[in-house]
Structures are given as structure tokens and as C-alpha cells.
Amino acid sequence: MRDQELEERLRTAVEHAAPNALDRILASCGPQTQTTAVVPMRRPHARRRWAALAVAAALVLVCGLSFWHAGNSVASVVSLDVNPSIQLQVNSKERVLAADPLNEDAQVILDGMDLKGTQLNVAVNAIVGSLLQHGYLDKISSAILISVEDQDLQRASQLESSLTDTVNTALQNASSGAAVLSQAISSDAELDSLARSSNLSVGKAALIRDVQSLNSSLAVDGLAALSVEELEQLRQTGAARGLPIGKDAAAAAALAYAGLSGDTAVWDADPELDETPAHYEVEVETSFGEFEYNVDAYSGQVLSGPANIQTAAPPASSGSTAGITEAQAKSIALTDAGVQESAALGLQVKRDWDDGRLFYKVEFRTDGLEYEYEILAADGTIWSAERDGDDDWHTSFSASSTVSIDAAAAKSTALAHAGLSASAVTGFQCELDEDDGCYRYEIEFRANGQEYEYEIDAATGTVLKAEIDD
């Protein structure tokens, strides 16, 4: 109800609460036949009583309309974005007035929920629970974006902080290592218009606008197709290289390189746009093992991972020859990291075949850091260990203490992996390097305007590292 309508109703209520009936009563009296003294009617007490009633009625009307207005007016708009995008309209008492799914995935998340009238933190807990149940926040690289839009930026910031704590607690209780991103946004008509026209949440629209401010050549439609993780990483890195190919295209490139189709494999792609080179990590799961690929985020070129894996698939019985169990591999990784299992969030153990070897890949997060181990299933050897954001934290365990292949074999391995012939490269360098008794070949060369760097295990010929820089 507009303020003008409210004032008009109050004025009408006061005018009609105490009617002046004196003129009507006198007019009903007939003419007098004798001279008499007309004593005017006195109603001071009645007028006071009517006036009091009028004031009381007005106060009741004001309070009632104010209460209705406060309870039904949108004070804040809260957005939750993963891939499903959900928008909650909230009143000043932090109760949900409406919960709107903004895409098909969000409709599945909200299916069967009636959140209208519920307290905001209860509604958010229910939504996070549904996201976990449907597998959107079970990976260590997953992220959820919480956005709060409000005319009162201080209130938006307070609500943002409160909801971040609520979501973090829910994820920790579920042992999820997903990251929580958040932002407070001042109400903006232009931003609201962008969100409506593109069918986006206000939070994702704000993220897109930030990225466009860094690179104005990027179109809204292209950015809208990206996940919140990709948009946040673009914002962090400046978005100078343009629009990345996206998860679907990266997965398609990996599957084609592996000689697989989407019907024979299950895949998941994680953006690593803030690393050099920017790439997507694509995990491919098949009936005969799991495989990992790195795909350039802008060219779509496969940087690492086995080609045509169906022709080199290990026998089905190979898994039974593993010397250690998943539980033992988990214990080895946690012990090496010095982390208690109760403190390891998003703990995952997966079987992975690589160059005919079976590994256990162990991932977890603690104290804001991500850990990733590869444990050789045959004997429990730590093949590699990485901690996100700290390249010098751990030495690689994968290099051998013996030299079984020569430089020519290492060169052939690197060129074959790159899909190049010896005549197509320039500046080729190959050096045998020893570190703590472990030997590997470090190889560098250039081709097609790009620089290639490889590390080849001197004992097995395994590709330990493959990087391509522009």
C-alpha cells in the first residue's frame, strides 16, 4: 500500500469516527407555537468520547497497517548460487516471503519445500541440505555463493555474515569441503534489471557485472553460462584472456582425447582458471577405472592425461591385486599431512588407473587448505602430494632412484605426449636431474608459439609433469 493511500484512509477514518448530528436533529424539530427559550444541546462529554474513539481507531488502523506493511514488505533479497540458483525474498524480521527457483536445477532442489513464512536461517539450512543430498556440494572444489541485496548496506553485511556462518556450519556437519563465497550488495535498479532480463539471481548478476568491468568485451550470455567458481576465478585473475571454454567443452575435449563418449563414461570438471596455465581438471570414470585430464581453459587442448584409454584398459581383475585398501591409503595420506580424520573436511578416496598402475587418490580440506595425494595401490608408496597454494610444501615422491631409460627415450615420450614430431619443435633441451636420490628428465621445447615443459621418470618413463605456456 502506498503512503498516499494510507494517509487518505486515516483521514477518512478520523472524519467519520465522530459525526456531528446536531444540525440534523434540529432540522427535524417542527415550528414552535409559543415563545420558549431554546436551550442549545450540550455534548461536551460525548464529543470527547467520540474524539477518543476516533484517536483510538486511527491508532489501531496505523498500527495494523504498519504491522502488515512491515511483515509483507521485502527488506532483503538473498541469493544462493551453486549451479542451481535460488532467490529468497525476506522481510525485516528475517522471514521468507517467497522462494524462487531461477533454473531447472533449482526447481529440483526446492521440490516439496514450502519455505514461505519460515525463518531465514531455517530456510537456508533446508536448501543447503538439499544441495548436499543432490551432490552439488560434495566435492572439495565445489563452492556456494551467498549474496544479500538490501537498501541498508550495513544490514546486508550483518545478514551476509550470519548466513555465511550458518552455511559453513551446515557444510562442516556434513563433512563437506566446499568453499563458501559471499557478498553484500546495495540495492541497485540497474542490477535488478540485468538479473531479471537474464533470468539470473541478483548475486550472480553482480558477479558478472564485476567481471565485465575488468573486460568489457565479455558478453552477459557467455558469462551467465559459467559457474560461480569460474566467475569468481575470472574476477580474481582480471579476466584479461577472455571467456574460458566452460566445463562442458573441457569434458568433451577430454572424452574425445580418451576415445570415449558421454554414454560410456561419467565425468566431472573443476575450473582452475587462477593457475598457470589456466585449465580444467576433468575426472573421467569408466567401468575399468578413473582417469584425470588437464584441459587448457581457453584453447581446449588436452595438456595431460592418457589417450585412447579403452585400448590400454587394464584387465578387470587388476583391482583385486592391490596391496592396500582404500582405508589404508586414507590413513597414509592423513598421517603424512599430520591431520586427524575428524578435521579433514570433504575427505574422498578414489581409485585411479594411470600408465597401467592403480593409485588411490586422496583429497581433503582443513584449515582453509586443500590436500591431494596419490598413493600407489601396490605397496602404499606416496606417489605425489600437493597442498593448494604452497608449491614448496612437499617434494614429489614419484621420481625413481634408478635410471632405466635414456634421454632419447625420454624425448620420445614427451613428444608423443605432446602429439608432435621432432622436426616440429625448436629449442629442445633435456637434462637428467637428481633430487634426494631420485632421478627424472627435465625437458623443454617450443612449438607453434608455445613453450612445453615435461618431467619424465628416469626409471619408468612415466610423464610426471606436462605444462604448456603461451
C-alpha positions as CSV (number, residue, x, y, z in Angstrom):
1,M,0.0,0.0,0.0
2,R,1.4,3.4,-1.0
3,D,1.9,6.1,1.7
4,Q,-0.7,8.4,-0.1
5,E,-3.3,5.7,0.1
6,L,-2.5,5.1,3.8
7,E,-2.9,8.8,4.6
8,E,-6.2,9.0,2.8
9,R,-7.7,6.1,4.7
10,L,-6.6,7.6,8.0
11,R,-8.1,10.9,7.2
12,T,-11.4,9.2,6.3
13,A,-11.4,7.2,9.4
14,V,-11.0,10.2,11.7
15,E,-13.7,12.3,9.8
16,H,-16.3,9.5,10.2
17,A,-15.4,8.4,13.7
18,A,-17.1,11.4,15.4
19,P,-20.1,12.6,13.2
20,N,-21.8,16.0,14.0
21,A,-25.5,15.2,14.1
22,L,-26.7,18.4,15.8
23,D,-27.9,20.1,12.6
24,R,-29.8,17.0,11.5
25,I,-31.6,16.8,14.9
26,L,-32.6,20.5,15.0
27,A,-33.9,20.3,11.4
28,S,-36.2,17.5,12.4
29,C,-38.0,19.7,15.0
30,G,-41.2,21.4,13.7
31,P,-42.0,25.2,14.2
32,Q,-42.9,26.3,17.8
33,T,-46.3,27.8,18.7
34,Q,-45.1,29.6,21.7
35,T,-42.1,31.5,22.7
36,T,-39.8,29.4,24.6
37,A,-36.2,29.5,25.4
38,V,-34.4,27.1,23.3
39,V,-31.6,25.6,25.3
40,P,-28.8,24.5,23.0
41,M,-27.8,20.9,23.3
42,R,-24.6,20.4,25.0
43,R,-22.5,17.4,24.3
44,P,-19.0,18.1,25.6
45,H,-18.7,14.7,27.1
46,A,-20.0,12.9,24.0
47,R,-17.6,14.8,21.8
48,R,-14.7,14.0,24.0
49,R,-15.8,10.3,24.0
50,W,-16.2,10.3,20.2
51,A,-12.8,12.0,19.8
52,A,-11.2,9.5,22.0
53,L,-12.7,6.7,20.0
54,A,-11.6,8.4,16.8
55,V,-8.0,8.6,18.0
56,A,-8.1,5.0,19.2
57,A,-9.5,3.9,15.8
58,A,-6.8,5.8,14.0
59,L,-4.1,4.3,16.1
60,V,-5.4,0.8,15.6
61,L,-5.5,1.4,11.9
62,V,-2.0,2.9,11.8
63,C,-0.5,0.1,13.9
64,G,-2.4,-2.6,11.9
65,L,-1.4,-1.2,8.5
66,S,2.2,-0.6,9.7
67,F,2.5,-4.2,11.0
68,W,1.0,-5.5,7.8
69,H,3.4,-3.4,5.7
70,A,6.5,-4.5,7.7
71,G,5.5,-8.1,7.6
72,N,4.8,-8.2,3.9
73,S,7.5,-5.8,2.5
74,V,10.7,-7.1,1.1
75,A,13.7,-5.8,3.1
76,S,16.4,-8.1,1.7
77,V,16.9,-10.4,-1.3
78,V,19.1,-13.4,-0.6
79,S,20.6,-15.4,-3.4
80,L,22.2,-18.9,-3.2
81,D,24.2,-19.9,-6.3
82,V,26.0,-23.2,-7.0
83,N,24.7,-24.3,-10.3
84,P,21.1,-24.2,-9.1
85,S,20.3,-20.6,-8.4
86,I,17.7,-19.8,-5.7
87,Q,16.4,-16.4,-4.7
88,L,14.7,-15.7,-1.3
89,Q,12.7,-12.5,-0.6
90,V,12.9,-11.7,3.1
91,N,11.2,-9.2,5.3
92,S,12.7,-7.1,8.1
93,K,12.0,-9.8,10.6
94,E,14.2,-12.2,8.5
95,R,11.2,-14.3,7.5
96,V,10.9,-15.7,4.0
97,L,8.2,-14.1,1.8
98,A,9.0,-16.1,-1.3
99,A,11.5,-18.7,-2.5
100,D,12.0,-18.6,-6.3
101,P,14.0,-21.2,-8.3
102,L,15.7,-19.5,-11.2
103,N,16.6,-22.6,-13.3
104,E,15.6,-26.2,-13.7
105,D,18.2,-27.5,-11.3
106,A,16.9,-25.1,-8.6
107,Q,13.3,-26.5,-9.1
108,V,14.6,-29.9,-8.2
109,I,16.3,-28.6,-5.1
110,L,13.1,-26.8,-3.9
111,D,10.8,-29.7,-4.8
112,G,8.4,-30.4,-2.0
113,M,9.6,-27.4,0.1
114,D,7.2,-24.7,1.3
115,L,9.5,-22.1,2.8
116,K,7.1,-19.1,2.9
117,G,6.9,-17.8,6.4
118,T,9.9,-19.7,7.7
119,Q,12.8,-18.1,9.5
120,L,15.6,-17.3,7.0
121,N,18.3,-19.4,8.7
122,V,15.9,-22.4,8.8
123,A,15.2,-22.0,5.0
124,V,18.9,-21.7,4.1
125,N,19.7,-24.8,6.1
126,A,17.0,-26.7,4.3
127,I,18.3,-25.6,0.9
128,V,21.9,-26.5,1.7
129,G,20.8,-29.9,2.9
130,S,19.0,-30.4,-0.4
131,L,22.1,-29.3,-2.3
132,L,24.2,-31.8,-0.4
133,Q,21.7,-34.5,-1.0
134,H,21.7,-33.9,-4.7
135,G,25.5,-33.9,-4.9
136,Y,26.2,-30.3,-5.6
137,L,28.5,-29.6,-2.6
138,D,30.2,-33.0,-2.1
139,K,33.4,-32.2,-4.0
140,I,36.3,-30.4,-2.4
141,S,36.4,-27.9,-5.3
142,S,32.7,-27.1,-5.0
143,A,31.6,-23.6,-4.0
144,I,28.4,-21.8,-3.0
145,L,27.9,-18.1,-3.4
146,I,25.7,-16.2,-0.8
147,S,24.6,-12.7,-1.8
148,V,22.5,-10.3,0.2
149,E,20.9,-7.2,-1.5
150,D,19.5,-4.5,0.7
151,Q,19.0,-0.7,0.7
152,D,20.7,-0.8,4.1
153,L,24.2,-2.0,3.3
154,Q,25.0,-2.3,7.0
155,R,22.1,-4.7,7.5
156,A,23.1,-6.6,4.3
157,S,26.6,-7.1,5.7
158,Q,25.3,-8.3,9.0
159,L,23.0,-10.7,7.3
160,E,25.8,-11.9,4.9
161,S,28.0,-12.7,7.9
162,S,25.2,-14.5,9.7
163,L,24.3,-16.6,6.7
164,T,27.9,-17.4,6.0
165,D,28.3,-18.9,9.5
166,T,25.0,-20.8,9.0
167,V,26.2,-22.4,5.7
168,N,29.7,-23.1,7.0
169,T,28.3,-24.9,10.0
170,A,25.9,-27.0,7.8
171,L,28.8,-28.0,5.5
172,Q,31.1,-28.9,8.3
173,N,28.4,-31.0,9.9
174,A,28.1,-32.8,6.6
175,S,31.9,-33.2,6.3
176,S,31.8,-31.2,3.0
177,G,34.9,-29.3,2.0
178,A,33.0,-26.9,-0.3
179,A,34.0,-23.3,-0.2
180,V,31.6,-20.5,0.8
181,L,31.8,-17.2,-1.1
182,S,29.7,-14.2,0.0
183,Q,28.9,-10.6,-0.9
184,A,26.7,-7.8,0.4
185,I,25.1,-5.7,-2.4
186,S,23.4,-2.3,-2.1
187,S,20.0,-2.2,-3.9
188,D,20.5,-1.2,-7.5
189,A,17.7,-0.8,-10.1
190,E,20.2,-1.4,-13.0
191,L,21.5,-4.6,-11.4
192,D,17.9,-5.8,-10.7
193,S,17.0,-5.2,-14.3
194,L,20.1,-7.2,-15.5
195,A,19.1,-10.1,-13.2
196,R,15.5,-10.1,-14.5
197,S,16.3,-9.8,-18.1
198,S,18.9,-12.7,-18.0
199,N,16.9,-14.8,-15.5
200,L,19.8,-14.7,-13.0
201,S,20.0,-14.2,-9.3
202,V,21.0,-10.7,-8.2
203,G,24.1,-12.2,-6.7
204,K,25.3,-13.9,-9.9
205,A,24.4,-10.7,-11.9
206,A,26.6,-8.7,-9.6
207,L,29.5,-11.1,-10.1
208,I,29.0,-10.9,-13.9
209,R,29.0,-7.1,-13.7
210,D,32.3,-7.1,-11.8
211,V,33.9,-9.4,-14.4
212,Q,32.6,-7.1,-17.2
213,S,34.2,-4.1,-15.5
214,L,37.5,-5.9,-15.9
215,N,36.9,-6.9,-19.6
216,S,34.1,-5.1,-21.3
217,S,34.3,-7.4,-24.4
218,L,32.7,-10.2,-22.4
219,A,29.0,-10.7,-23.1
220,V,26.4,-11.4,-20.4
221,D,25.1,-14.5,-22.2
222,G,28.6,-16.1,-22.3
223,L,29.3,-15.2,-18.6
224,A,25.9,-16.4,-17.5
225,A,26.7,-19.9,-18.7
226,L,29.7,-20.1,-16.4
227,S,29.5,-21.4,-12.8
228,V,30.1,-19.1,-9.8
229,E,33.5,-20.8,-9.3
230,E,34.5,-19.8,-12.8
231,L,33.2,-16.2,-12.4
232,E,35.0,-15.8,-9.1
233,Q,38.3,-17.0,-10.6
234,L,37.9,-14.7,-13.5
235,R,37.3,-11.8,-11.2
236,Q,40.4,-12.7,-9.2
237,T,42.6,-13.0,-12.2
238,G,41.4,-9.9,-14.1
239,A,39.6,-11.8,-17.0
240,A,42.2,-10.5,-19.4
241,R,42.3,-13.7,-21.6
242,G,38.6,-13.5,-22.4
243,L,35.9,-16.2,-22.0
244,P,37.0,-19.7,-21.0
245,I,35.6,-22.7,-22.9
246,G,33.5,-23.9,-19.9
247,K,33.1,-27.2,-18.1
248,D,31.1,-29.0,-20.8
249,A,33.6,-28.1,-23.6
250,A,36.5,-29.2,-21.4
251,A,34.9,-32.5,-20.7
252,A,34.1,-33.1,-24.3
253,A,37.8,-32.4,-25.2
254,A,38.9,-34.9,-22.6
255,L,36.5,-37.6,-23.6
256,A,37.4,-37.2,-27.3
257,Y,41.1,-37.5,-26.4
258,A,40.4,-40.6,-24.3
259,G,38.5,-42.2,-27.1
260,L,35.3,-42.2,-25.0
261,S,31.8,-40.9,-25.3
262,G,29.4,-39.5,-22.7
263,D,27.4,-42.7,-22.8
264,T,30.4,-44.9,-21.7
265,A,31.9,-42.6,-19.0
266,V,30.9,-40.3,-16.2
267,W,32.8,-37.0,-15.9
268,D,33.2,-34.1,-13.6
269,A,35.2,-30.9,-14.4
270,D,36.7,-28.4,-12.0
271,P,37.9,-24.9,-13.1
272,E,41.5,-23.9,-12.3
273,L,41.5,-20.5,-14.0
274,D,43.7,-19.0,-11.3
275,E,46.6,-21.3,-12.1
276,T,49.2,-21.2,-14.8
277,P,48.3,-22.4,-17.3
278,A,44.6,-21.8,-16.7
279,H,42.9,-25.2,-17.2
280,Y,40.1,-27.5,-16.2
281,E,40.7,-30.7,-14.3
282,V,38.4,-33.3,-15.8
283,E,37.9,-36.6,-13.9
284,V,36.6,-39.4,-16.1
285,E,35.1,-42.5,-14.5
286,T,34.7,-45.7,-16.6
287,S,33.9,-49.3,-15.9
288,F,37.7,-50.1,-15.9
289,G,39.0,-47.2,-13.8
290,E,39.1,-43.4,-13.2
291,F,41.3,-41.1,-15.2
292,E,42.3,-37.4,-14.9
293,Y,42.9,-34.9,-17.6
294,N,44.0,-31.2,-17.7
295,V,42.5,-29.2,-20.5
296,D,43.6,-25.7,-21.4
297,A,40.8,-23.4,-20.3
298,Y,40.9,-21.2,-23.5
299,S,42.2,-23.4,-26.3
300,G,40.6,-26.7,-25.3
301,Q,43.9,-28.5,-25.8
302,V,44.4,-31.5,-23.6
303,L,47.6,-30.8,-21.6
304,S,47.8,-34.1,-19.7
305,G,46.1,-37.4,-19.4
306,P,46.1,-40.8,-21.2
307,A,44.9,-41.1,-24.8
308,N,42.6,-43.8,-26.1
309,I,42.3,-45.4,-22.7
310,Q,39.9,-48.2,-23.9
311,T,42.8,-49.8,-25.9
312,A,45.1,-49.6,-22.9
313,A,42.5,-50.5,-20.2
314,P,43.8,-52.8,-17.5
315,P,42.1,-56.2,-17.0
316,A,39.0,-56.2,-14.9
317,S,40.8,-58.4,-12.3
318,S,43.6,-55.9,-11.8
319,G,41.9,-54.1,-8.9
320,S,42.0,-57.3,-6.8
321,T,45.8,-57.3,-6.9
322,A,46.1,-54.0,-5.0
323,G,48.3,-54.4,-2.0
324,I,46.5,-51.9,0.2
325,T,42.9,-50.9,0.8
326,E,41.2,-47.5,0.5
327,A,41.1,-47.2,4.3
328,Q,44.9,-47.8,4.4
329,A,45.5,-45.3,1.6
330,K,43.4,-42.7,3.5
331,S,45.4,-43.4,6.7
332,I,48.8,-43.0,4.8
333,A,47.8,-39.6,3.4
334,L,46.4,-38.2,6.7
335,T,49.4,-39.4,8.7
336,D,51.8,-37.8,6.2
337,A,49.8,-34.5,6.3
338,G,49.6,-34.6,10.1
339,V,45.8,-34.2,10.0
340,Q,43.2,-36.0,12.1
341,E,40.4,-37.7,10.2
342,S,37.9,-35.7,12.2
343,A,39.4,-32.5,11.0
344,A,39.6,-33.5,7.3
345,L,36.6,-31.9,5.5
346,G,35.4,-33.3,2.2
347,L,37.6,-36.4,2.6
348,Q,37.5,-38.5,-0.6
349,V,39.3,-41.6,-1.7
350,K,39.1,-42.7,-5.4
351,R,40.7,-45.5,-7.4
352,D,42.6,-44.2,-10.5
353,W,44.5,-46.0,-13.2
354,D,47.5,-44.2,-14.8
355,D,50.0,-45.8,-17.2
356,G,49.0,-49.3,-16.1
357,R,49.3,-48.6,-12.4
358,L,46.5,-48.5,-9.8
359,F,46.5,-45.5,-7.5
360,Y,44.4,-44.2,-4.7
361,K,43.7,-40.5,-5.0
362,V,43.0,-38.9,-1.6
363,E,41.6,-35.4,-1.3
364,F,40.6,-33.4,1.8
365,R,40.5,-29.8,3.1
366,T,41.5,-28.5,6.6
367,D,42.2,-25.0,7.9
368,G,41.4,-23.5,4.5
369,L,44.0,-25.6,2.7
370,E,43.3,-28.4,0.1
371,Y,45.4,-31.5,0.1
372,E,45.7,-34.0,-2.7
373,Y,47.6,-37.4,-2.6
374,E,48.3,-40.2,-5.0
375,I,49.1,-43.4,-3.2
376,L,50.4,-46.4,-5.1
377,A,48.0,-49.2,-4.5
378,A,50.6,-52.0,-4.9
379,D,52.6,-51.1,-1.8
380,G,51.3,-47.8,-0.3
381,T,54.0,-45.6,-1.7
382,I,53.2,-41.9,-1.7
383,W,53.4,-41.2,-5.4
384,S,52.7,-37.5,-5.2
385,A,51.5,-35.0,-2.6
386,E,50.2,-31.4,-3.1
387,R,48.9,-28.7,-0.9
388,D,46.9,-26.0,-2.6
389,G,48.7,-22.6,-2.6
390,D,52.0,-24.0,-1.4
391,D,54.2,-25.4,-4.2
392,D,57.2,-25.9,-1.9
393,W,55.2,-27.8,0.8
394,H,56.1,-31.3,-0.3
395,T,58.6,-32.9,-2.6
396,S,57.3,-35.3,-5.2
397,F,57.7,-38.9,-4.3
398,S,57.3,-40.2,-7.9
399,A,60.8,-39.9,-9.2
400,S,62.8,-43.0,-9.2
401,S,66.2,-43.6,-7.5
402,T,67.4,-45.5,-10.6
403,V,67.9,-44.6,-14.2
404,S,66.4,-47.2,-16.6
405,I,65.7,-45.1,-19.8
406,D,68.0,-42.8,-21.7
407,A,67.5,-39.3,-22.8
408,A,66.3,-40.3,-26.3
409,A,63.5,-42.4,-24.8
410,A,62.5,-39.6,-22.5
411,K,62.4,-37.2,-25.5
412,S,60.2,-39.6,-27.5
413,T,57.9,-39.9,-24.5
414,A,57.5,-36.2,-24.2
415,L,57.0,-35.6,-27.9
416,A,54.4,-38.4,-28.2
417,H,52.5,-36.9,-25.3
418,A,52.5,-33.5,-26.9
419,G,51.4,-35.0,-30.3
420,L,54.4,-33.5,-32.1
421,S,57.3,-34.8,-34.2
422,A,60.9,-34.0,-33.5
423,S,61.1,-31.8,-36.7
424,A,58.2,-29.7,-35.5
425,V,59.9,-28.4,-32.3
426,T,62.7,-26.0,-31.7
427,G,64.9,-25.2,-28.7
428,F,64.8,-28.8,-27.4
429,Q,66.6,-29.3,-24.1
430,C,66.8,-32.4,-22.0
431,E,68.5,-32.7,-18.6
432,L,68.8,-35.5,-16.1
433,D,68.1,-34.1,-12.7
434,E,68.7,-35.8,-9.3
435,D,67.0,-34.7,-6.1
436,D,67.4,-36.6,-2.9
437,G,68.5,-39.7,-4.8
438,C,65.5,-39.5,-7.2
439,Y,66.1,-39.1,-11.0
440,R,64.0,-37.6,-13.7
441,Y,64.4,-36.0,-17.1
442,E,63.5,-32.3,-17.3
443,I,62.6,-31.5,-20.9
444,E,61.8,-28.1,-22.6
445,F,61.0,-27.2,-26.2
446,R,58.9,-24.8,-28.3
447,A,56.3,-25.5,-31.0
448,N,53.5,-23.4,-32.6
449,G,54.4,-20.4,-30.5
450,Q,54.0,-22.3,-27.2
451,E,56.6,-23.5,-24.7
452,Y,56.4,-27.1,-23.4
453,E,57.8,-28.3,-20.1
454,Y,58.0,-32.0,-19.2
455,E,59.3,-34.1,-16.3
456,I,59.8,-37.8,-17.2
457,D,60.5,-40.5,-14.6
458,A,64.0,-41.8,-15.3
459,A,63.1,-45.4,-14.2
460,T,59.7,-46.0,-15.7
461,G,59.3,-43.3,-18.5
462,T,56.1,-42.0,-16.8
463,V,55.1,-38.4,-17.5
464,L,55.3,-36.7,-14.1
465,K,54.6,-33.2,-15.3
466,A,53.3,-31.6,-18.5
467,E,52.8,-27.9,-18.9
468,I,52.2,-25.6,-21.9
469,D,52.7,-21.9,-21.7
470,D,51.9,-19.3,-24.3
